[in-house]
């Protein structure tokens, strides 16, 4: 599912990529790479709230995830002090 999402993104099919990434996350709730890629998709679609939600989920799993922290900084968010 994740690899299909990557191919869809390369082809410019963002909607199909989003569907595959959401399925990948349903299959594995701790799939950090899928959350990060989903956040990037949301950033590209100018959906900062959706991106922040995904990035917070990443940081709940891995509080020092460099990619999530970088994306949060890019969109003007801050790393929450107490990840819940």
C-alpha positions as CSV (number, residue, x, y, z in Angstrom):
1,X,0.0,0.0,0.0
2,X,2.8,2.4,0.9
3,X,4.7,1.6,-2.3
4,X,1.5,2.0,-4.3
5,X,1.1,5.4,-2.7
6,X,4.7,6.4,-3.7
7,X,3.9,5.4,-7.3
8,X,0.7,7.3,-7.3
9,X,2.5,10.4,-6.0
10,X,5.1,10.1,-8.8
11,X,2.3,10.0,-11.3
12,X,0.5,13.0,-9.8
13,X,-2.4,11.0,-8.4
14,X,-2.6,12.6,-5.0
15,X,-6.1,11.3,-4.2
16,X,-5.2,7.7,-4.9
17,X,-2.0,8.1,-2.9
18,X,-4.0,9.5,0.1
19,X,-6.3,6.4,0.0
20,X,-3.4,4.0,0.0
21,X,-1.6,5.8,2.8
22,X,-4.7,5.8,4.9
23,X,-5.1,2.0,4.3
24,X,-1.5,1.4,5.2
25,X,-2.0,3.3,8.5
26,X,-5.2,1.3,9.2
27,X,-3.2,-1.9,8.7
28,X,-0.4,-0.7,11.0
29,X,-1.1,2.2,13.4
30,X,2.6,2.7,14.1
31,X,3.7,3.1,10.4
32,X,5.7,6.3,10.9
33,X,6.8,6.6,7.3
34,X,3.2,6.4,6.1
35,X,2.2,9.1,8.5
36,X,5.1,11.3,7.4
37,X,4.2,10.8,3.8
38,X,0.6,11.5,4.4
39,X,1.6,14.7,6.2
40,X,3.7,15.7,3.2
41,X,0.7,15.1,1.0
42,X,-1.4,17.4,3.2
43,X,1.3,20.0,3.1
44,X,1.3,19.9,-0.7
45,X,-2.5,20.2,-0.7
46,X,-2.2,23.2,1.7
47,X,-4.0,21.3,4.5
48,X,-1.8,22.4,7.4
49,X,-4.3,21.1,10.0
50,X,-4.3,17.6,8.5
51,X,-0.5,17.7,8.3
52,X,-0.2,18.7,11.9
53,X,-2.5,15.9,13.0
54,X,-0.4,13.3,11.2
55,X,2.8,14.7,12.5
56,X,1.5,14.7,16.1
57,X,0.7,11.0,15.6
58,X,4.3,10.4,14.4
59,X,5.7,12.2,17.4
60,X,3.5,10.1,19.7
61,X,5.2,7.1,18.3
62,X,8.7,8.5,18.0
63,X,9.2,11.8,19.9
64,X,12.5,12.5,18.2
65,X,11.5,11.8,14.6
66,X,13.6,14.2,12.6
67,X,11.3,14.2,9.5
68,X,8.2,15.0,11.5
69,X,9.9,17.8,13.5
70,X,11.3,19.2,10.2
71,X,7.8,19.2,8.6
72,X,6.3,20.8,11.7
73,X,8.9,23.6,11.5
74,X,8.2,24.0,7.8
75,X,4.5,24.6,8.3
76,X,4.9,26.9,11.3
77,X,4.0,24.3,14.0
78,X,6.0,23.5,17.1
79,X,6.8,20.2,18.6
80,X,4.4,19.6,21.5
81,X,6.0,19.4,24.9
82,X,3.8,16.6,26.1
83,X,3.0,14.2,23.3
84,X,-0.2,12.4,24.1
